[in-house]
């Protein structure tokens, strides 16, 4: 599996930092900014760039594609669940 991940990283020109960013797409950009010391805007730009590399239109599609390519597993994602606008 590790060889598949490395091959797909090379094929799609992804860095280790891109993979770490993918793992954080289940969090609001503002929370990523607070936790990891980056601006919310910079995080959004980075996610957009990764979506372009993988040819997807949104974060859900990015998560699915990353799992399909073996870049991450579903357990790798950091997520926050909301229900009716509140943390769940």
C-alpha atoms as one frame of an Amber mdcrd trajectory, in Angstrom:
protein
   0.000   0.000   0.000   2.856   2.397   0.775   4.213   1.942  -2.759   0.808
   2.792  -4.236   0.627   5.927  -2.099   4.117   7.022  -3.173   3.358   6.323
  -6.852   0.141   8.330  -6.699   1.861  11.190  -4.862   4.399  11.375  -7.691
   1.756  10.963 -10.420  -0.309  13.850  -9.045   2.695  15.965  -7.952   1.658
  15.913  -4.297   3.967  16.727  -1.410   3.876  15.348   2.117   2.480  18.734
   3.118  -0.352  18.288   0.584  -1.220  14.948   2.181  -1.267  16.529   5.648
  -3.525  19.285   4.300  -5.926  16.719   2.838  -6.259  15.176   6.298  -7.508
  18.510   7.645 -10.236  19.226   5.065 -12.943  18.048   7.471 -12.271  21.082
   9.673 -13.394  24.661   9.113 -10.575  26.813   7.678 -10.745  29.101  10.710
 -10.143  26.168  13.046  -7.185  24.960  10.971  -5.774  28.479  11.188  -6.119
  28.552  14.979  -4.729  25.048  15.518  -1.833  25.114  13.080  -0.806  28.767
  12.882  -1.704  29.416   9.249  -4.211  31.877   7.906  -7.635  30.574   6.931
  -7.134  32.103   3.495  -3.810  30.323   3.011  -5.436  27.019   3.967  -8.267
  27.578   1.468  -5.779  28.430  -1.298  -3.742  25.310  -0.509  -6.850  23.092
  -0.563  -7.906  24.662  -3.866  -4.493  23.909  -5.354  -4.698  20.276  -4.258
  -8.209  19.992  -5.714  -6.813  21.301  -9.015  -4.005  18.722  -8.934  -6.490
  15.901  -8.394  -9.115  17.303 -10.773 -11.942  17.570  -8.254 -14.444  20.341
  -7.561 -15.017  20.264  -3.782 -13.723  18.945  -0.469 -15.981  15.885  -0.452
 -14.718  14.846  -3.876 -11.154  15.532  -2.692 -11.600  13.236   0.306 -13.076
  10.466  -1.839 -10.344  10.729  -4.487  -7.577  10.750  -1.856  -8.992   7.583
  -0.294  -9.423   5.909  -3.700  -5.809   6.697  -4.582  -4.578   5.281  -1.276
  -3.171   8.640  -0.195  -5.111   8.595   3.081  -7.518   6.324   4.903 -10.848
   7.459   6.253  -9.407   7.317   9.779  -6.714   9.868   8.865  -9.146  12.779
   8.564  -9.611  15.347  11.293 -13.285  16.270  11.326 -15.783  18.380  13.159
 -19.421  17.395  12.903 -22.136  20.042  12.913 -25.868  19.605  13.288 -28.171
  22.584  12.845 -25.165  24.886  12.964 -23.850  23.569  16.298 -21.070  21.143
  17.229 -22.404  17.672  17.597
